[in-house]
């Protein structure tokens, strides 16, 4: 996402809002509530596009592989209701939000949504009160501090270290907030970021993760479209995988698709003689039933984003040991 230097005069107001909230949390005016079972938060400092949802999926699957019962708590960004609900994998983004649906479909695990994640967690614990202890994974939770978490996993990249606070930049919080984290996950291919973090005083554990796009092979030109925070990353990933992009269409992040959008995509595919349309799994979820007429007129393919954790076994051992110590 791009910087907006012309909005720099508004940064002090945003900083003041952050300081006011920090004071509320510290004094108890904004209470921090605790669930019965441990909470592992996954979040970042910048707005969008960090790979939080793929990492939540990877951790959920890795923990389940160890025999640990896991569920996921999410705000359900963009859903119509604020009431706590368990995600139905066959539901819609309007009901549950695109990311919770993606997680539920990818993992087959219970996913709960609510405007207040504490309420989602309470619903999860009521539904499974006869079960043994469970780990709640809190998706996009670093700034959601009204819910106590036992472990905070923070995704960070080199761009974050040189960014500015909203609204001039993309940082939700100042860089010093990284010291609230229990561990930091960084891109595996970045050879200097770990040393830079240590130079800034970080003494905790550092995970290395690899983001990998799973791109189907398509012979011929493609119309690529998405409504995500960093569309250029998606388009570049497709090109790196060998696809020929005839048209690129970037909608706003979390875009809610309309019939007019479908007609625009169909027209772009016809005018470019496209062999297929290509989008993200998250966008396909948000399209809902509108994807049917689009797929009937042109092949509609999706590219998945996966996260691989280096030394995953060691990382999960470390995570479980911290969880036991916190409990």
N, C-alpha and C positions, 0 to 999 in steps of 0.2 A: 504494500500500500504506500502511496506517495505522501510526502510531507506537505504541509500547508502553512508555510512561513507567514503568510498574511494574517493568520489567526493567532500569531504569537501574543498580541496584547490580551487575549482571553486566557492564556495559560495561568496567570496568577489567580484568576477566579476559580479555575479548576483545581489548582493546588490548595486554595482555601477550602474548597468543598471536601477534598481528601483529608485535610487536617481536621476539619470539623467532625468528619465521620470517625477518624482515628480517636479523637477525644471521646466521642460517644461510646466507642467500644471499650476504651480504657477505663472509663468511669462507670460503665455498666448501664448508661442511659440507653444504649442499643444493646440489649442482652444477647449473650452467646449461649445457645441451647445445645444440649448434649443428647445424643442418641444412646441407646443401650449397647449397641454393637459398634465396633471400631469403624472409623471413617478414614478412607484414603482419598485425598483430593488430588486431582490432576488439573493443572491450569497453566497460565502463562501471564506475561506482563503486557503483551501487545494485543491489539484488536485483531482477532481472526487469523486463520490460516497457519496455525502452529503445528497442527497434527494431534490435537488433544483427543479427538474422538477415535482415530485409529490407535492411539496409545492406550486409551481406555479399553478398546476391544482386545488389544494384544495382552494387556495385563489381566483382564477378566478371563481370557482363555488360558493363560499361563497359570493363574491361581487355581482355576478349576481343574487343570491338569495335575495339580498337587492334591486334589481332593478337598479344596477349600470351597465352601459355599459362598457365592458372590452375587450381589445385585448391584444395579447402577441407579444413581439418583441424578436427575437432571432438571433444569428449569423448564425445558421444552420450549425454546425460543420460537415465537411466532404462532403458538397454539392459541385457540380461541378462548379456552377456559383457564382459570387460575386454580381450579379445584384439583386436589391430588388424585392421581389415577395411575393404574398399572397400564403400561403400553401394550396394546394389542398389535402384534406384528402385521396383521392384515388391515390395520387402521390407516388413517390419513395423517398428513403433516399438520392439517388444521386441528385435528384432535390432540396430537401428541408432540408435534415438532419434528423436524426432519432428522436431527441427530439422534434423539432417542429411538426413533423408528429404525434408523440405520443400525444402531447398536443391538436392538432387540432382534432384528433379522439376521445380523451377522453372528451373534453369539448364542441365540436361543435361551438367554438368561433373563430373569426378571428385571425389568426396567421401570422405574417409577418417576413420574413428573409432577411438579407443583411449582407455583411461583416462589414459594418458600421451600427450599430443599429439606428443611426439618420436617415439614408436613409429608413430603414424599417418603422420608425415612420412617416416620411413624406409621404410615400405611404399610410399608414393607415389613416392619416388625410385627404389626398386628396380623398380617396375612400369614406370617411364618412364625408365630409365637411358640409353636411346639417344636420348631427346628432347633438344632444346635446353633452356636454362634455363627454369625455370617460377617463378611466384610462388605461394607458399603463403599463402592467406588463413586466418588463425587465428580461428575464430568463438568469441566470448566468451573472449578470451584475456588481458585486461588483468591479471588476478590470477595467470595461469598462467605464472609467471616462471621455471620450470625450463627453459623453451624460449627460447633467444635469439630475439629479434625485431629486425628492422631498422627497422620503423616501427610505432608504437603510435598507433592512432586511438581516441580516447576520446569516447563519447557522453555528453553532459552536459545537464541541464536545470535550471531555476531551483529546483525542489524539492530537488535535490541540495545546493544551497548552504545550505539551511536545515535539512537533515536531521541525524540523529544516527547514531552507529555502531550496528551490531548489538550486542545483540539489541533495544535500546530503539528504535532507528530502523531504517533500511534500507540504510545505507552499509556496504559491505564493507571500505572503507579510509577513513582520514581524508582530508579535502579536499586536504591538501598533496600527496597522491599524484598529483594531476592533473599535477604538474610532470614526471612521468615520461613524459607523452604527447609524441608528435611533433606531433600536431595534435588539435584538439578540434572535434567536430561538435555544433552546437546547433540547436534548433528555429528555423526561418527566421522564424516569426511573432513570436518574442521580441525586442523592440526594445531591451531594456536589458541582457540577459545578457552580451553581448560587452563592453560597457563595464565591467560589474561584474567580469568575469574579468580585464580589463586592470588594474583597480584593485587586484586581488589579486595582481598581479605576473606575469600570463601575458603572454608576449611572442611566443609561437609563432603559427602560422597557425590560423585559425578557419574551419570550413566551416559552411554553413547548409543544413539538410536539411528537407524537408517530408514528413510522413507522410500518406498518403492511403489511405482505405479504399475498396475497390471492392465496392460493395454492389449485388446484383441487386435489381431492382424486384419487389415482392410486393404484391398487392392483398389486403388483409385482415390480421387480427391474426397475430402471429408469436410463437412460443416461442423465445426466444434463450437459448443456453447456451454455456458455455465453461469451460475449466480453465486459465486463464492467470494471470499475476502481478497484473494490474490489470484485472479484469473490467469495472469501471465505465467505463473508457475504451472498451471494445468496445461496451457497451450504449449509451453516449452517442453513439458514432459511428453506430450503426444508427439511432437516433432523429434525428440530424442529417441522415441521408440520407433521412428521410421514412418510415421503417418504424414501424408501430404495434406496440409490444411488449406483448403480453398477459401474458406470463410471462417472468421472468428467473431463470435458474438458474446459479449460480456454483459450480463444483467447485474443489477445490484445484489449485494450479499443477502442471502436468505430470500431471494426473489420469489414471490408467489405468482405462478404462471397463470396466464389467461388464454382464452381462445385466440385473441389477437396475436399473442406470442407464437402460438402454434402455427398460425397462418404465415407469420413472418419467417419462421424456420423452414416451412415448406417452400416458400417462395425462394429463399436463399439456396435451398438444396436443388430446386429446379433450375435456377439461373446459372448455377455453377456445375451442373451435371454431376452432382455429388453421388458417390457410391453409397454413402451412409451418413448419418448424423451421429455425433459422439458427444457425450456429456459425462458428468460425474454421477456416482451412485446417489449422492445427496440430492442432486437436481432431479434425478429420476424419481426419487421418493416424493419430492415436492410437487412434481407434475401430476402425480396421482392418476386419475382416470384420463386426463388429457394426453397422457403418453400413448394411449391406445390408437386414436386416429393418426397421430404422428407416425407411430411404428407401422401402421397399415399403409402409409404412403411412401415411406422410405425406411430402410433398416435403421433401427435406433440402438446404438451400442453404448455401453458404459465402461468407463475406466475406473478401476478400484484403487484406492490408496491404502497401502499396508505399512505398518511400522514393525521393524525387526529390532529387537533389543540385543545388543552385543553382550555376550556372556550371560544369557538370559537366566540360566540356572543360578548363578551367583547373585544376580540382581534379585530374583525372587526369594532366595535364602535371606538376603539382607532385608528385604521388605518385610518378610514374615518375622524376622528377629526384632525389627523395630516395632512391629505391630504388637508382638508379645510383651516387649518392654513397656510400651505405652499402656497396654491393658493392665 
